[in-house]
């Protein structure tokens, strides 16, 4: 090797060392390196996992190396999608614990039924993995507390899947709101409207040979398999799901919190019911919730079975201020003066409807890119779990308020319920023995 070549290598090494020294200790613990590939393991493959796949594909130097589902049909289908996108077949596993043992996975993404979100995320952190977990990040408020504590203890990153936090037009309009474009914002009205069909009355039947029902249940106390639960209708059973409020309200109420710059309300009231069918659906299909923050209020209206829109939008939020209003959804925003005259607007260039998965791919991709940059360079997460969990917790509390049929009064420091023994009992759930989440 020539002397000039040796000098070049030596200088390059010193320069690289200088770059590493310049990184502060906090971000250094999260760095894998700009030239190192991030390997992802995707868990729960039925629906949102395809947006996760696109998110990984669009993130620089990233690869899906493993996929996991307790339904063999989903594994086979999703494996083909991975190969089409990465020209490489992923390792397929039924038991996610095998994935956690692997050194071939740096980040796990969780798109399972909701009763698995927090326990699986906590186990991922304990195994040294970064985590992307779909909303809601937990099944109950206690799990959310545990997940936040686990993130602080194990020092890995956790991004919740409220992907509109990474939407460029949403970031821009939030800046406008906080700079006073509508004066002092004091009311957030959020909504979701759909036309869901009845789920019928389920029958106990043998577990299909393609499904591991034991692992599907995981931390939830055991129940016999019924033919109207898997793969989607678990959303409407308290045992596994959290209802429309957490399924979709998480997105819209989170935007209202962001706009109004509030955390935990001092009072929550909720009213509604199951009006559209008599079936196994255990939640309301219609719910109106008020979150009171002293001088600010957020209203959530969820209608699972009536598709009437507000502002010609089937989901979104309106932020009312002393000098005007902002109407915001995934397709853009409109700004109105106090006299209801439009003064500004932005429309996302997309042919997809607000109900279409395609309409959220860009936001999801940006959310994944943000996580990857946070891991590599210490970039600030757009939805760190401590922040995302605030929206999830207050929405879970609205479910509790509806269930007990009265207002809840809260400690605004930690969201704990005050002076209501029946409601306090619902702060956590019963677990299958041996599956209790622990930090």
C-alpha positions as CSV (number, residue, x, y, z in Angstrom):
1,X,0.0,0.0,0.0
2,X,1.3,3.4,-0.9
3,X,2.2,6.0,1.8
4,X,-0.5,8.4,0.3
5,X,-3.1,5.7,0.5
6,X,-2.1,5.0,4.2
7,X,-2.4,8.7,5.0
8,X,-5.9,8.8,3.3
9,X,-7.2,5.9,5.4
10,X,-5.7,7.3,8.6
11,X,-7.3,10.7,8.0
12,X,-10.6,9.1,7.1
13,X,-10.6,7.1,10.3
14,X,-9.8,10.2,12.4
15,X,-12.5,12.1,10.7
16,X,-15.0,9.3,11.5
17,X,-13.8,9.3,15.1
18,X,-14.4,13.0,15.3
19,X,-18.0,12.6,14.1
20,X,-18.7,10.0,16.7
21,X,-17.2,12.1,19.5
22,X,-19.4,15.0,18.5
23,X,-22.6,13.0,19.2
24,X,-23.9,13.5,22.7
25,X,-24.2,10.5,25.0
26,X,-28.0,10.4,25.0
27,X,-28.3,10.1,21.2
28,X,-25.3,7.8,20.9
29,X,-27.1,5.1,22.8
30,X,-29.7,5.0,20.1
31,X,-27.4,5.1,17.1
32,X,-27.0,2.2,14.8
33,X,-25.2,4.2,12.1
34,X,-26.2,5.9,8.9
35,X,-24.6,3.2,6.8
36,X,-26.0,0.3,8.8
37,X,-29.3,-1.4,7.8
38,X,-32.2,-1.4,10.1
39,X,-33.9,-4.8,10.2
40,X,-37.6,-4.9,11.0
41,X,-39.9,-7.6,12.3
42,X,-43.6,-7.1,11.6
43,X,-46.1,-8.7,14.0
44,X,-49.8,-9.0,13.1
45,X,-50.3,-9.1,9.4
46,X,-54.0,-8.8,8.6
47,X,-54.5,-5.1,7.8
48,X,-52.3,-2.2,9.0
49,X,-49.2,-4.4,8.5
50,X,-49.3,-3.5,4.8
51,X,-48.9,0.2,5.7
52,X,-46.0,-0.9,7.9
53,X,-44.4,-2.8,5.0
54,X,-44.6,0.4,2.9
55,X,-43.2,2.4,5.8
56,X,-40.2,0.2,6.0
57,X,-39.7,0.1,2.2
58,X,-39.7,3.9,2.1
59,X,-37.3,4.3,5.0
60,X,-33.6,4.5,3.9
61,X,-31.5,1.3,4.3
62,X,-34.2,-0.7,5.9
63,X,-35.4,-4.3,5.5
64,X,-38.2,-6.6,6.7
65,X,-36.3,-9.7,7.8
66,X,-39.0,-11.4,9.8
67,X,-42.8,-11.5,10.0
68,X,-45.1,-13.0,12.5
69,X,-48.8,-14.0,12.8
70,X,-50.8,-16.7,14.5
71,X,-52.8,-17.2,11.4
72,X,-50.9,-19.2,8.8
73,X,-53.0,-17.8,5.9
74,X,-51.8,-14.3,6.8
75,X,-48.1,-15.5,7.0
76,X,-48.3,-17.0,3.5
77,X,-50.0,-13.9,2.0
78,X,-47.7,-11.4,3.6
79,X,-44.5,-13.3,2.9
80,X,-45.3,-12.8,-0.8
81,X,-45.8,-9.1,-0.3
82,X,-42.4,-8.8,1.4
83,X,-40.7,-10.7,-1.4
84,X,-42.3,-8.4,-4.0
85,X,-41.1,-5.3,-2.2
86,X,-37.6,-6.4,-1.1
87,X,-36.8,-9.3,-3.5
88,X,-36.0,-11.4,-0.4
89,X,-38.2,-13.8,1.6
90,X,-38.6,-13.0,5.3
91,X,-38.3,-15.6,8.0
92,X,-41.9,-16.5,9.1
93,X,-42.7,-17.2,12.8
94,X,-46.0,-18.0,14.6
95,X,-44.7,-17.2,18.1
96,X,-43.4,-13.7,18.3
97,X,-41.1,-14.6,21.2
98,X,-38.8,-16.4,18.6
99,X,-38.5,-13.0,16.8
100,X,-37.5,-11.3,20.0
101,X,-34.7,-13.8,20.5
102,X,-33.3,-13.0,17.1
103,X,-30.3,-10.7,16.5
104,X,-31.6,-10.3,13.0
105,X,-34.3,-7.8,14.2
106,X,-33.6,-4.3,15.4
107,X,-37.2,-2.9,15.4
108,X,-40.5,-4.7,15.9
109,X,-43.7,-3.2,14.6
110,X,-47.0,-4.3,16.2
111,X,-50.4,-4.4,14.3
112,X,-52.0,-7.2,16.4
113,X,-55.4,-7.1,18.2
114,X,-55.3,-4.4,20.9
115,X,-55.0,-6.6,23.9
116,X,-51.6,-7.5,22.7
117,X,-50.2,-4.0,22.0
118,X,-48.7,-3.1,25.4
119,X,-47.6,-6.5,26.6
120,X,-45.9,-7.2,23.3
121,X,-44.2,-3.8,23.2
122,X,-42.9,-4.2,26.7
123,X,-41.5,-7.6,25.9
124,X,-39.9,-6.1,22.8
125,X,-38.2,-3.4,24.9
126,X,-37.0,-6.0,27.3
127,X,-35.4,-7.9,24.4
128,X,-33.6,-4.7,23.3
129,X,-35.8,-3.9,20.3
130,X,-37.1,-0.5,19.3
131,X,-40.9,-0.5,18.8
132,X,-43.5,0.9,16.5
133,X,-46.9,0.1,18.0
134,X,-50.2,0.8,16.4
135,X,-52.8,2.9,18.3
136,X,-54.1,2.4,20.9
137,X,-50.8,1.7,22.6
138,X,-52.6,-0.3,25.3
139,X,-55.8,-2.0,26.2
140,X,-56.3,-0.2,29.5
141,X,-54.7,2.8,31.4
142,X,-52.6,0.5,33.6
143,X,-50.9,-1.0,30.6
144,X,-50.1,2.5,29.2
145,X,-48.4,3.4,32.5
146,X,-46.3,0.2,32.3
147,X,-45.3,0.8,28.7
148,X,-44.2,4.4,29.4
149,X,-42.2,3.1,32.4
150,X,-40.7,0.3,30.3
151,X,-39.5,2.7,27.7
152,X,-37.8,4.9,30.3
153,X,-36.2,1.8,31.9
154,X,-34.9,0.0,28.8
155,X,-34.0,3.2,26.8
156,X,-35.2,2.0,23.4
157,X,-37.5,4.1,21.3
158,X,-41.3,3.6,21.1
159,X,-43.3,5.4,18.4
160,X,-47.1,5.1,18.5
161,X,-49.0,4.8,15.2
162,X,-50.9,8.1,15.3
163,X,-49.3,8.8,12.0
164,X,-50.9,12.2,11.4
165,X,-48.3,13.6,13.8
166,X,-45.9,13.1,10.9
167,X,-48.2,14.7,8.3
168,X,-46.5,17.8,6.7
169,X,-49.7,19.7,6.2
170,X,-50.8,18.9,9.8
171,X,-47.5,20.0,11.3
172,X,-47.8,23.3,9.3
173,X,-51.3,24.1,10.3
174,X,-50.6,23.3,14.0
175,X,-47.8,25.8,13.8
176,X,-50.2,28.4,12.4
177,X,-52.7,27.6,15.2
178,X,-50.0,28.0,17.9
179,X,-48.9,31.2,16.3
180,X,-52.4,32.6,16.6
181,X,-54.1,32.3,13.2
182,X,-57.5,31.7,14.9
183,X,-56.7,33.6,18.1
184,X,-56.9,31.6,21.3
185,X,-58.1,28.1,20.5
186,X,-60.6,26.9,23.1
187,X,-62.7,24.1,21.6
188,X,-61.8,21.0,19.6
189,X,-64.6,19.1,17.9
190,X,-63.6,15.7,16.6
191,X,-65.6,13.0,14.8
192,X,-65.6,9.7,12.9
193,X,-68.5,8.4,10.8
194,X,-68.8,4.9,9.2
195,X,-71.5,2.4,8.2
196,X,-70.4,-0.8,9.9
197,X,-72.6,-3.9,9.6
198,X,-73.8,-6.1,12.4
199,X,-71.5,-8.8,13.6
200,X,-74.3,-11.3,14.4
201,X,-74.4,-13.8,17.3
202,X,-71.4,-15.9,17.3
203,X,-71.3,-19.7,17.8
204,X,-68.7,-21.7,19.6
205,X,-67.0,-23.8,16.9
206,X,-63.7,-25.7,16.6
207,X,-60.6,-23.6,16.2
208,X,-59.6,-23.5,12.5
209,X,-56.5,-25.5,11.8
210,X,-54.7,-22.4,10.4
211,X,-55.1,-20.4,13.7
212,X,-53.1,-20.7,17.0
213,X,-56.0,-19.6,19.3
214,X,-53.9,-20.0,22.4
215,X,-51.3,-17.4,21.2
216,X,-54.0,-15.2,19.7
217,X,-55.4,-14.8,23.2
218,X,-52.1,-14.4,24.9
219,X,-52.5,-12.1,28.0
220,X,-56.3,-12.2,27.9
221,X,-58.1,-14.7,30.1
222,X,-59.2,-17.7,28.1
223,X,-62.5,-17.9,26.2
224,X,-63.8,-20.5,23.7
225,X,-63.4,-19.7,20.0
226,X,-66.4,-18.2,18.3
227,X,-66.9,-17.7,14.6
228,X,-67.5,-13.9,14.7
229,X,-64.4,-12.7,16.5
230,X,-61.3,-13.2,14.2
231,X,-59.9,-11.5,12.2
232,X,-61.5,-8.1,12.8
233,X,-64.6,-8.1,15.0
234,X,-62.6,-8.5,18.2
235,X,-62.7,-4.6,18.1
236,X,-66.2,-4.7,19.5
237,X,-65.6,-7.0,22.5
238,X,-64.3,-5.5,25.8
239,X,-62.2,-8.6,26.4
240,X,-59.9,-7.8,23.4
241,X,-60.8,-4.4,22.0
242,X,-61.4,-0.8,23.0
243,X,-64.3,0.2,20.6
244,X,-64.5,2.9,18.0
245,X,-63.2,5.5,20.5
246,X,-59.7,4.0,20.5
247,X,-59.9,2.4,17.1
248,X,-60.4,5.8,15.4
249,X,-60.9,8.4,18.0
250,X,-57.3,8.2,19.0
251,X,-56.3,9.9,15.8
252,X,-58.8,12.8,16.0
253,X,-58.7,13.5,19.7
254,X,-54.9,13.5,19.6
255,X,-55.1,16.3,17.0
256,X,-57.3,18.3,19.2
257,X,-55.0,17.9,22.2
258,X,-52.1,19.0,20.0
259,X,-53.9,22.0,18.7
260,X,-55.2,23.1,22.1
261,X,-51.9,22.2,23.8
262,X,-53.6,20.3,26.6
263,X,-52.7,17.0,28.4
264,X,-55.1,15.6,31.0
265,X,-58.7,16.9,31.5
266,X,-60.1,17.4,35.0
267,X,-63.5,15.9,34.0
268,X,-64.8,13.4,31.4
269,X,-68.4,12.7,30.5
270,X,-69.7,10.2,28.0
271,X,-73.1,9.3,26.6
272,X,-74.3,6.9,23.9
273,X,-75.3,3.4,23.2
274,X,-75.8,0.5,20.8
275,X,-78.7,1.6,18.6
276,X,-78.3,0.0,15.2
277,X,-78.4,-3.8,15.9
278,X,-78.9,-6.4,18.5
279,X,-75.9,-8.7,18.2
280,X,-72.7,-9.6,20.1
281,X,-71.3,-6.1,19.7
282,X,-70.5,-5.1,23.3
283,X,-69.6,-1.4,22.8
284,X,-71.7,1.5,21.9
285,X,-72.1,2.3,18.2
286,X,-72.6,5.9,19.0
287,X,-70.7,7.9,21.6
288,X,-70.3,11.6,22.5
289,X,-67.6,12.5,25.0
290,X,-66.7,15.8,26.6
291,X,-63.2,16.3,27.9
292,X,-63.0,19.4,30.1
293,X,-59.6,21.2,30.7
294,X,-60.8,24.2,32.6
295,X,-60.9,26.9,30.0
296,X,-60.7,24.5,27.0
297,X,-62.9,21.6,25.9
298,X,-62.6,18.7,23.5
299,X,-65.6,16.9,22.1
300,X,-65.4,13.4,20.5
301,X,-68.4,12.1,18.5
302,X,-68.0,8.5,17.2
303,X,-70.7,7.0,14.9
304,X,-69.9,3.5,13.8
305,X,-73.1,2.9,11.9
306,X,-74.3,6.3,10.6
307,X,-72.2,7.8,7.8
308,X,-73.5,11.4,8.0
309,X,-70.4,13.7,7.5
310,X,-69.4,17.0,9.1
311,X,-67.9,19.6,6.8
312,X,-68.3,16.9,4.1
313,X,-65.7,14.8,5.9
314,X,-66.2,11.4,7.4
315,X,-63.5,12.0,9.9
316,X,-61.5,15.0,11.2
317,X,-61.6,17.8,13.7
318,X,-62.6,21.4,13.9
319,X,-60.5,23.8,16.1
320,X,-62.5,26.8,17.2
321,X,-60.7,30.0,18.4
322,X,-61.5,33.5,19.4
323,X,-60.7,34.8,15.9
324,X,-61.7,31.9,13.6
325,X,-61.8,28.1,13.0
326,X,-59.5,25.5,11.4
327,X,-61.1,22.3,9.9
328,X,-58.5,19.5,9.5
329,X,-58.4,16.0,8.2
330,X,-56.0,13.7,6.4
331,X,-56.9,15.4,3.1
332,X,-55.8,18.9,4.1
333,X,-57.2,21.9,6.1
334,X,-59.3,25.0,5.8
335,X,-59.0,28.2,7.8
336,X,-62.0,30.4,8.4
337,X,-62.2,33.9,9.9
338,X,-64.6,34.7,12.8
339,X,-67.3,35.6,10.1
340,X,-67.0,32.0,8.6
341,X,-65.3,33.3,5.5
342,X,-62.5,31.0,4.2
343,X,-59.1,32.7,4.4
344,X,-56.8,29.8,3.6
345,X,-56.8,26.2,2.6
346,X,-54.5,23.3,1.6
347,X,-55.6,20.1,-0.2
348,X,-53.4,17.0,-0.3
349,X,-53.0,15.7,-3.9
350,X,-54.6,12.3,-3.6
351,X,-57.5,10.5,-5.2
352,X,-58.0,8.3,-2.2
353,X,-60.9,8.8,0.2
354,X,-60.3,9.5,3.9
355,X,-61.5,5.9,4.6
356,X,-59.0,4.4,2.2
357,X,-55.7,2.9,3.5
358,X,-53.9,4.5,0.5
359,X,-54.7,7.9,1.9
360,X,-52.6,7.3,5.0
361,X,-49.6,5.6,3.3
362,X,-47.7,8.9,2.9
363,X,-48.2,9.8,6.6
364,X,-47.3,6.3,7.7
365,X,-44.2,6.4,5.6
366,X,-43.1,9.7,7.2
367,X,-43.9,8.3,10.6
368,X,-41.6,5.3,9.9
369,X,-38.9,7.6,8.5
370,X,-39.1,9.7,11.6
371,X,-38.6,6.6,13.8
372,X,-35.6,5.5,11.7
373,X,-34.0,8.9,11.9
374,X,-34.6,9.0,15.7
375,X,-32.8,5.6,16.0
376,X,-29.9,6.6,13.8
377,X,-29.4,10.3,14.6
378,X,-31.4,11.2,17.7
379,X,-34.0,13.1,15.8
380,X,-37.0,13.9,18.0
381,X,-39.9,11.4,17.7
382,X,-43.1,12.8,16.4
383,X,-45.1,10.6,18.7
384,X,-43.0,9.3,21.6
385,X,-44.9,6.9,23.8
386,X,-45.2,9.2,26.8
387,X,-47.0,11.7,24.6
388,X,-49.1,9.3,22.6
389,X,-50.2,7.5,25.8
390,X,-51.9,10.7,27.1
391,X,-54.5,10.6,24.2
392,X,-55.0,6.9,24.6
393,X,-55.5,7.1,28.4
394,X,-58.1,9.8,28.3
395,X,-60.0,8.0,25.6
396,X,-59.9,4.7,27.6
397,X,-61.3,6.8,30.5
398,X,-64.2,8.0,28.3
399,X,-65.0,4.3,27.8
400,X,-65.0,3.8,31.6
401,X,-67.2,6.9,32.0
402,X,-69.7,5.4,29.6
403,X,-69.6,2.1,31.3
404,X,-70.3,3.4,34.8
405,X,-72.8,6.0,33.5
406,X,-71.4,9.1,35.2
407,X,-68.8,11.8,35.0
408,X,-65.2,11.0,36.0
409,X,-63.0,13.5,37.9
410,X,-59.3,13.1,37.3
411,X,-56.0,13.9,38.8
412,X,-54.6,16.1,36.0
413,X,-51.0,15.1,36.9
414,X,-51.4,11.4,36.1
415,X,-55.0,10.9,34.8
416,X,-55.9,8.7,37.8
417,X,-59.7,8.6,38.7
418,X,-60.7,10.4,41.9
419,X,-63.3,9.2,44.4
420,X,-65.1,6.5,42.3
421,X,-64.4,3.0,43.4
422,X,-66.3,1.3,40.6
423,X,-64.5,3.3,37.9
424,X,-61.1,2.8,39.6
425,X,-61.5,-1.0,39.4
426,X,-61.5,-0.6,35.6
427,X,-58.1,1.0,35.5
428,X,-56.6,-2.4,34.8
429,X,-57.8,-5.8,33.6
430,X,-57.5,-9.5,34.7
431,X,-54.7,-11.4,32.9
432,X,-54.2,-15.0,32.0
433,X,-51.9,-16.5,34.6
434,X,-48.3,-16.2,33.4
435,X,-49.0,-13.5,30.9
436,X,-49.2,-10.5,33.2
437,X,-47.1,-7.6,31.8
438,X,-44.3,-6.6,34.1
439,X,-41.5,-3.9,33.9
